[in-house]
Amino acid sequence: MAHSLLFFPFVGAVIGGVFVVADVLAAHFGLPLLAHTLLLMLVPIIITGGFHLDGYMDTEDAIRSYKTKEEKLEILKDPHIGAFAVIGLVRVLLFVAGAIAVLIDAGDLTAIRMLAISFFLSRILSGLTSIYMKKARQAGMLHAEAGGVKAGVKAGLWIQLAVATGLLVYVNLIQAVILFSAFLASLLWYRYQSRRHYGGVTGDTAGRFVVSSETFAALMLAIAAKVIV
């Protein structure tokens, strides 16, 4: 468990690779815009089994409950979902669909590649924040994974961050700046919300960060595709 965070980003790399292949195949076979968009949306969901969306939905229910930190932490452990979880899921899927559709319609292949790399980057940052940010609980899966990690795991994640940075800059410097700005904003918001609502991070909040940061990155790339000529 203590070494799992080091391999977590490789799941993102697999998602990114399949994402690019799916995009190429969809374009090759001339899939309609809607089918093309839905295909790309499904790639991370199918590969992860909706693992991060589960955390995202749990945190939506907890935050919208407006209860105490202790009660919110109990809501995170509740296997049932509420209305706010469903609303949050629909909202984030619509945002992602809209952003991907814009990129496909604009024919911005570079932005699609950048979005593919974002799956790798989000999991690197999720691993690093899980290690360095205060834990809301002194037990649970996240504590087992990040509570006693060794220096080698931390160094490995920082090296992966350097690799992701190099890839993004190599693909497109301007879009790399846009993507990093989106992730930085997401990270700062994640830190604020985690402290305010839970007193620290949990496995569910880590999942929320992955989903929300990737979504915001996709939105920023879509906006840039229309603004930057």
C-alpha positions, 0 to 999 in steps of 0.5 A, spaced: 500 500 500 505 504 501 508 504 494 501 504 490 501 512 489 508 511 485 504 507 480 497 511 480 500 515 475 501 509 470 493 508 470 493 515 467 498 514 462 494 508 460 488 512 460 491 517 456 494 512 451 487 509 449 484 516 449 489 518 443 488 511 440 480 512 440 480 519 438 484 517 432 480 511 430 473 515 431 476 521 426 478 515 421 472 512 421 468 519 421 464 518 427 459 523 428 461 529 433 456 526 438 459 519 438 466 521 437 465 525 444 461 520 448 467 515 446 472 519 449 468 521 455 467 513 456 475 512 456 477 514 463 470 511 466 471 504 463 478 503 465 477 506 472 470 503 473 468 510 475 473 509 481 474 517 481 467 519 480 465 515 486 469 519 490 467 526 487 459 524 488 460 522 495 464 529 496 458 533 493 453 530 498 458 531 504 459 538 502 452 540 500 449 537 506 452 543 510 453 539 516 459 539 521 466 536 519 465 530 523 458 529 520 461 530 513 466 525 514 460 520 516 457 522 509 463 520 505 463 513 508 455 512 507 455 507 501 448 511 499 448 517 494 443 523 495 440 528 490 446 532 490 451 527 488 447 525 482 446 533 480 454 533 481 455 527 476 450 530 471 454 537 471 461 534 471 459 530 465 456 535 461 462 540 462 466 534 460 462 533 454 462 540 452 469 541 452 471 535 448 466 537 443 469 543 442 476 541 441 473 535 436 469 541 432 475 545 432 480 540 430 485 541 435 489 535 435 494 538 440 489 540 445 486 533 445 493 530 446 494 535 452 488 533 455 490 525 454 497 527 458 492 531 463 490 524 466 497 522 467 498 529 471 492 529 475 494 522 478 501 525 480 498 531 483 493 527 487 499 522 489 503 528 492 497 532 495 495 525 498 502 525 501 503 532 503 497 535 505 494 533 512 489 527 513 482 528 515 482 521 518 488 517 521 485 511 518 482 508 512 485 507 505 488 514 504 492 513 510 495 506 509 497 509 502 500 515 504 501 515 511 508 512 511 511 513 504 518 512 503 523 518 500 523 513 494 516 514 493 516 521 493 522 522 489 518 517 484 512 522 484 516 528 483 520 525 477 514 523 474 511 530 475 518 533 471 516 528 465 509 530 465 511 537 465 516 536 459 511 532 455 506 538 456 511 543 454 514 539 448 507 538 445 505 546 446 508 551 450 502 556 450 497 550 452 502 547 457 501 554 461 494 554 460 493 547 463 498 548 468 494 554 470 488 550 471 491 545 475 494 550 480 487 553 481 484 546 482 489 544 487 489 551 491 481 550 491 482 543 493 486 545 499 481 550 501 475 546 501 479 540 504 481 544 510 474 547 510 469 542 510 473 536 512 479 538 516 484 535 511 484 530 505 481 523 504 481 518 499 474 521 496 477 528 496 483 525 492 478 522 487 474 529 487 481 532 485 482 528 479 475 529 476 475 536 478 482 538 475 481 534 469 474 537 468 477 544 469 483 543 464 478 540 459 474 547 459 480 551 459 483 548 453 476 548 450 476 556 451 483 557 449 481 553 442 476 558 441 479 564 443 487 563 441 487 563 433 
